[in-house]
Amino acid sequence: MASRTRVAVALGSGGARGYAHIGALEVLAERDLEVVTIAGTSMGALVGSFAACDRLDSLKEWALSLTQRDILRLLDPSLGGPGVVRAERVITKIAALLADSQIEDFRIPFTAVATDLDGRREVWFQKGPADIAIRASIAMPGVIHPVMVDGRMLVDGGLMNPIPVEPTRAVPSDFTLAISLNGVRQSQGAAEAVPVSPLRTFIGQSDALTRGARRVRKSTNEILDTPTMQKWSARLTANRVASEEAEHLDPIDRLFGARLPKDLSTVEMFNRSFDTMSSLVARYRMASNPPDVLVTLPSDACRTLEFHRAAEMIELGRRLTTQALNEAGL
């Protein structure tokens, strides 16, 4: 009887795009490829843990049921502190779905990767409560609160190892498959643009302004309305807008005017920056430890916090993994 082909799997970070990992793992099962070890970072750690303990169907069923309202409730927004999301509610739900499992009891050897922020090194969870490992691995700095484990402040593993191939090397396999969720954006330059300035993006959100900030805005407008400042603003503007467009811009926009993608929020800007950094780190890491098969999702397949788009991302993961395996002759 021929033995099954053994595959080691590294699941990358990337927020809601990580639902694609579910589709990828389903394709491996359908092809009768034996997954002998799984390592995951951030969303990769979450999905990987369910696969390693044979509960992937439970995660998929729950993910497909989530609406935007459910997501808002589960993310547990925080008005202060080291992040905008506490994530305790979602971790409580995940712990219940995992039945409070211990990593060392998983059928498939599993590693969740986090980052020790003060120690400046990565941390591998290969035993202990799965929910704690996941909570540490998904703690994107500035977005999700960090977590203290054994006296260490732990955050998202994507800071240091976005696609954790290294932990899989300890288990013999026939090939390694890695999934990157931070590929080149497909819609570069295609997003609808609107006249907006970075300064207006910050100042214009009146619901977040204090009375003092409103007074600063008023004073700034008055200053910029003076003939001297208007003349200076015009000289600084290398690419002048057409005169009919300029009539619709206030003094702040005349000074700092530019065109940015529509609906570019602070969180979205941070996520794009984090994705860019993670992509660079991953390339350097994989240059010395390359996988045999690499599946890559574009980073704009969906936004980091769009967790209501599970069906779409699962299908994309299936399609891209099938394509990559076919090209590799597997």
Secondary structure, DSSP 8 states (H G I E B T S, - for coil): -----EEEEEE---GGGGGHHHHHHHHHHHTT-EEEEEEEETHHHHHHHHHHTT-HHHHHHHHHH--HHHHHHHH-B-SSSS-SB--HHHHHHHHHHTTT-BGGG-SS-EEEEEEETTTTEEEEE-SSBHHHHHHHHT--TTTB--EEETTEEEEEGGGT-SS--GGGGGS--SEEEEEEEEE--TTTTTS-EEEE-HHHHHHT-GGG--HHHHHHHHHHHHHHTSHHHHHHHHHH-SS---HHHHTT--HHHHHH-EEEETT--HHHHHHHHHHHHHHHHHHHHHHHS--SEEEEEETTSS-TT-TT-HHHHHHHHHHHHHHHHHHTT-
